[in-house]
């Protein structure tokens, strides 16, 4: 079984998902990544765009929630809408069903228009809650202690302490976000400390990752950076990589880890080794390109390597 990328393949850009809980400091990280050269697609900005006056999105919101959520100038009164849905799961789900498909469609347009060599960062507050983590080659989670986040909301958002805790409880838990995180940025300290961590991440991991994807080559297994992954749980890494591979390549029916012993000799022991089973009659060329979208590039016949210099991984393919 030979699985190489098709002739004329010209590489994929790096697509990064960025998320974090309320008041964790995600906007600070997003702005810094934009300064460093990333193409940032802001889901919050798109959520405002798709319900701007005169849009079909706003018309559907009004039809669902009534004209009482409008300001006198016919624009959306966000506090009024927030009061309608806060604590009401059915109302929140109805609003999400209006907003999320439109935001995703617009985001796809913007990503498609980005230069091929770009590092594209999609800033999505509800990335974990909406199950989108496996759509990205790398996920960054911005975190901070709950005490710090509550204090920020009391200072900058004029919320009561009870309201601040309620906003936090309405989102994914820190454990759920950490499980989705390839990179965890702790923003409990000063802004300067957080920005320094972002710069290191950009220089040592994101730019090399993007270069590998564009050049269609895996990251070297004998040297890698631990930026953003200190003390990482190996089982969580395996789960994330497996989810990412199966999301990108529907013809992969299972992904399981295996130990790299002396007889295998396909990768050093530090490398996470995965065994993927392909559906009977799978299209080899299609699989190779799909795996490239997940960040895995050919290394040898039937073996692919992760292009992420921060997470060395080998993927061995076999037929069902």
Phi, psi and omega per residue, in radians:
X1 nan 2.021 3.127
X2 -1.941 2.162 -3.108
X3 -2.203 1.630 3.096
X4 -2.002 2.804 3.083
X5 -1.208 2.545 -3.091
X6 -1.142 2.719 3.069
X7 -1.004 2.452 3.130
X8 1.536 -0.012 3.106
X9 -1.064 2.325 -3.055
X10 -2.132 0.287 3.030
X11 1.487 2.711 3.108
X12 -1.979 2.587 3.022
X13 -1.289 2.759 3.073
X14 -1.382 2.238 3.097
X15 -1.999 2.063 -3.049
X16 -1.972 2.342 3.000
X17 -1.688 2.302 -3.139
X18 -2.103 2.245 3.131
X19 -2.615 3.059 3.132
X20 2.992 2.732 -3.140
X21 -1.241 2.896 3.133
X22 -0.976 2.309 3.100
X23 1.171 0.289 3.078
X24 -1.381 -0.396 3.121
X25 1.907 0.410 -3.123
X26 -1.066 -0.640 -3.127
X27 -1.104 -0.638 3.081
X28 -1.072 -0.788 3.135
X29 -1.164 -0.755 3.140
X30 -1.042 -0.781 -3.139
X31 -1.109 -0.691 -3.140
X32 -1.168 -0.721 3.106
X33 -1.084 -0.659 3.083
X34 -1.114 -0.739 3.109
X35 -1.053 -0.636 -3.103
X36 -1.368 -0.151 3.056
X37 2.126 0.009 3.134
X38 -1.252 2.589 2.943
X39 -1.529 1.892 -3.061
X40 -1.731 2.231 3.062
X41 -1.934 1.940 -2.998
X42 -1.672 1.934 -3.107
X43 -1.115 -0.594 3.112
X44 -1.111 -0.748 3.119
X45 -1.123 -0.692 3.122
X46 -1.189 -0.606 3.114
X47 -1.114 -0.557 3.053
X48 -1.309 -0.670 -3.107
X49 -1.103 -0.726 -3.025
X50 -1.338 -0.130 3.041
X51 -2.130 0.463 3.064
X52 -1.174 2.765 3.124
X53 -0.935 2.345 3.115
X54 1.577 -0.083 -3.122
X55 -1.529 2.746 3.072
X56 -1.134 -0.548 3.134
X57 -1.102 -0.792 3.138
X58 -1.138 -0.692 3.128
X59 -1.042 -0.694 3.140
X60 -1.245 -0.622 3.089
X61 -1.102 -0.767 3.130
X62 -1.125 -0.718 3.119
X63 -1.074 -0.609 -3.091
X64 -1.428 -0.715 -2.990
X65 -1.936 -0.128 3.103
X66 1.638 2.830 -3.080
X67 -1.249 -0.152 3.135
X68 -1.196 -0.178 3.122
X69 -1.677 0.257 3.102
X70 -1.862 2.583 2.968
X71 -1.419 2.945 3.125
X72 -1.003 -0.486 3.141
X73 -1.528 0.216 3.103
X74 1.265 0.230 3.018
X75 -1.565 2.865 -3.082
X76 -1.272 2.249 3.044
X77 -1.561 1.698 -3.018
X78 -1.144 -0.724 3.080
X79 -1.040 -0.685 3.136
X80 -1.152 -0.729 3.104
X81 -1.163 -0.712 3.126
X82 -1.054 -0.674 3.126
X83 -1.162 -0.573 3.136
X84 -1.196 -0.640 -3.017
X85 -1.722 -0.294 -3.054
X86 -1.148 2.160 -3.136
X87 1.426 -0.015 3.139
X88 -2.026 1.717 -3.045
X89 -1.104 -0.649 -3.140
X90 -1.135 -0.741 3.116
X91 -1.165 -0.698 3.110
X92 -1.092 -0.734 3.137
X93 -1.135 -0.672 3.123
X94 -1.121 -0.737 3.113
X95 -1.149 -0.773 3.137
X96 -1.057 -0.631 3.137
X97 -1.149 -0.427 3.081
X98 -1.460 -0.789 -2.969
X99 -1.427 -0.875 -2.951
X100 -1.031 -0.812 3.125
X101 -1.056 -0.636 3.137
X102 -1.222 -0.695 3.122
X103 -1.133 -0.762 -3.118
X104 -1.135 -0.697 3.125
X105 -1.120 -0.742 3.125
X106 -1.180 -0.667 3.099
X107 -1.092 -0.716 3.103
X108 -1.060 -0.670 3.089
X109 -1.067 -0.809 -3.096
X110 -1.188 -0.701 3.095
X111 -1.109 -0.737 3.134
X112 -1.109 -0.466 -3.133
X113 -1.547 -0.139 -3.119
X114 -1.237 2.570 3.085
X115 -1.003 2.529 -3.027
X116 -1.054 -0.548 -3.084
X117 -1.460 0.046 -3.046
X118 -1.244 2.665 2.791
X119 -1.646 1.988 -3.094
X120 -1.715 2.166 3.122
X121 -1.980 2.088 3.080
X122 -1.763 1.947 -3.104
X123 -1.490 1.836 -3.016
X124 -2.251 1.832 -3.112
X125 -0.995 -0.679 -3.074
X126 -1.815 0.577 -3.115
X127 -1.003 -0.787 -3.130
X128 -1.246 -0.788 -3.086
X129 -1.082 -0.550 -3.104
X130 -1.681 0.142 3.023
X131 1.199 0.561 -3.080
X132 -1.715 -0.010 -3.014
X133 -0.994 -0.716 -3.077
X134 -1.251 -0.116 3.109
X135 -1.368 -0.186 -3.041
X136 -1.994 2.629 3.087
X137 -1.288 -0.323 3.127
X138 -2.730 2.426 3.129
X139 -2.100 2.227 3.067
X140 -1.846 2.242 3.061
X141 -2.006 2.206 3.056
X142 -1.667 2.221 -3.043
X143 -2.256 2.778 3.010
X144 -2.767 2.742 -3.136
X145 -1.112 2.686 -3.104
X146 -1.091 -0.643 3.125
X147 -1.063 -0.752 3.136
X148 -1.139 -0.744 -3.117
X149 -1.145 -0.729 3.119
X150 -1.094 -0.771 -3.141
X151 -1.080 -0.683 3.102
X152 -1.103 -0.707 3.136
X153 -1.204 -0.623 3.092
X154 -1.147 -0.638 -3.066
X155 -1.422 -0.746 -2.963
X156 -1.867 -0.256 -3.076
X157 -2.085 0.050 3.075
X158 0.976 0.644 3.086
X159 -1.676 2.731 2.984
X160 -1.362 2.863 3.141
X161 -1.102 -0.669 3.118
X162 -1.116 -0.739 3.119
X163 -1.127 -0.677 -3.141
X164 -1.093 -0.814 3.109
X165 -1.106 -0.657 3.131
X166 -1.126 -0.695 3.099
X167 -1.085 -0.699 3.134
X168 -1.158 -0.739 -3.117
X169 -1.163 -0.417 -3.111
X170 -1.350 -0.156 -3.120
X171 -1.862 3.110 3.076
X172 -1.027 2.663 3.128
X173 -1.348 2.777 3.060
X174 -0.970 -0.665 3.136
X175 -1.116 -0.695 3.123
X176 -1.140 -0.690 3.119
X177 -1.198 -0.728 3.136
X178 -1.100 -0.605 3.118
X179 -1.121 -0.502 -3.135
X180 -1.560 -0.147 -2.948
X181 -1.551 2.101 2.884
X182 -1.353 -0.533 3.115
X183 -2.295 2.250 3.089
X184 -2.022 2.020 3.127
X185 -1.808 2.022 3.131
X186 -1.510 2.020 -3.120
X187 -1.934 0.624 3.086
X188 -1.386 -0.281 -3.103
X189 -1.622 -2.503 -3.101
X190 -1.458 2.742 3.053
X191 -1.004 -0.621 -3.131
X192 -1.106 -0.670 3.102
X193 -1.146 -0.724 3.127
X194 -1.136 -0.764 -3.121
X195 -1.130 -0.638 3.088
X196 -1.114 -0.670 3.102
X197 -1.165 -0.649 3.101
X198 -1.138 -0.752 3.129
X199 -1.065 -0.761 3.119
X200 -1.103 -0.737 3.115
X201 -1.069 -0.769 -3.132
X202 -1.084 -0.861 -3.042
X203 -1.247 -0.703 -2.969
X204 -1.709 -0.294 -3.092
X205 -2.220 -0.891 -3.035
X206 -1.203 -0.829 -3.134
X207 -1.112 -0.831 3.078
X208 -1.069 -0.672 3.103
X209 -1.030 -0.840 3.131
X210 -1.082 -0.724 3.120
X211 -1.060 -0.716 3.128
X212 -1.120 -0.730 3.140
X213 -1.108 -0.773 -3.119
X214 -1.155 -0.570 3.135
X215 -1.543 -0.035 -3.140
X216 0.997 0.854 3.098
X217 -2.418 2.533 3.124
X218 -1.291 2.726 3.053
X219 -1.208 2.519 3.120
X220 -1.042 2.386 -3.119
X221 -1.384 -0.331 -3.044
X222 -1.558 -0.045 3.072
X223 -2.667 2.295 3.137
X224 -2.666 2.805 -3.135
X225 -1.733 2.546 3.084
X226 -1.744 0.303 -3.112
X227 -1.043 2.125 3.071
X228 1.444 0.058 -3.075
X229 -2.365 0.463 3.128
X230 -1.105 2.302 3.099
X231 1.191 0.433 -3.089
X232 -1.156 2.478 3.072
X233 -1.373 2.066 -3.055
X234 -1.055 -0.644 -3.139
X235 -1.149 -0.640 3.100
X236 -1.186 -0.659 3.091
X237 -1.065 -0.823 -3.138
X238 -1.041 -0.742 -3.135
X239 -1.118 -0.762 -3.135
X240 -1.105 -0.813 -3.130
X241 -1.110 -0.711 3.132
X242 -1.105 -0.778 3.118
X243 -1.076 -0.705 -3.107
X244 -1.146 -0.750 -3.134
X245 -1.132 -0.798 -3.101
X246 -1.235 -0.531 3.075
X247 -1.180 -0.676 -3.096
X248 -1.384 -0.597 -3.023
X249 -2.143 1.681 -3.081
X250 -1.150 -0.373 -3.115
X251 -1.423 -0.048 3.004
X252 -1.498 2.044 -3.040
X253 -1.586 -0.365 3.091
X254 -2.782 2.628 3.059
X255 -2.341 2.134 -3.131
X256 -2.333 2.603 3.095
X257 -1.367 2.699 2.994
X258 -2.506 2.690 -3.124
X259 -1.407 2.380 3.092
X260 -1.564 1.721 -3.127
X261 -1.595 -3.093 -3.107
X262 -1.084 -0.533 -3.097
X263 -1.376 -0.409 -3.077
X264 -1.300 -0.856 3.045
X265 0.930 0.473 -3.142
X266 -1.723 -0.297 -3.129
X267 -2.828 2.642 3.082
X268 -1.084 2.741 -3.109
X269 -1.039 -0.476 3.141
X270 -1.214 -0.310 -3.091
X271 -1.419 2.329 3.035
X272 -1.270 2.159 -3.092
X273 -1.908 2.265 -3.102
X274 -2.157 2.546 3.126
X275 -1.987 2.090 -3.120
X276 -1.971 2.323 3.113
X277 -1.792 2.219 -3.140
X278 -1.630 2.531 3.066
X279 -1.058 2.611 3.127
X280 -1.010 2.281 3.125
X281 1.329 0.355 -3.119
X282 -1.091 2.545 3.138
X283 -1.383 1.923 -3.032
X284 -1.066 -0.798 -3.130
X285 -1.106 -0.722 -3.138
X286 -1.124 -0.717 3.140
X287 -1.070 -0.781 -3.122
X288 -1.039 -0.747 -3.131
X289 -1.233 -0.652 3.107
X290 -1.125 -0.715 3.123
X291 -1.151 -0.587 3.074
X292 -1.094 -0.635 3.090
X293 -1.133 -0.494 3.102
X294 -1.484 -0.081 3.113
X295 1.748 0.170 -3.118
X296 -1.933 2.198 -3.083
X297 -2.056 2.679 -3.096
X298 -1.082 2.410 3.068
X299 -1.993 -0.786 3.074
X300 -2.692 -3.088 -3.082
X301 -1.020 2.054 3.093
X302 1.293 0.139 -3.125
X303 -2.202 2.310 -3.136
X304 -2.139 2.639 3.115
X305 -2.164 2.578 3.112
X306 -1.194 2.379 3.109
X307 -1.424 -0.123 -3.121
X308 -1.363 2.019 3.132
X309 -1.216 -0.175 3.129
X310 -1.658 -0.098 3.140
X311 -2.559 1.479 -3.138
X312 -1.128 2.257 -3.127
X313 -2.666 2.510 3.092
X314 -2.078 2.465 3.128
X315 -2.172 2.068 3.119
X316 -1.793 2.251 -3.099
X317 -1.831 2.504 3.018
X318 -2.574 2.724 -3.107
X319 -1.378 2.670 3.140
X320 -1.114 nan nan
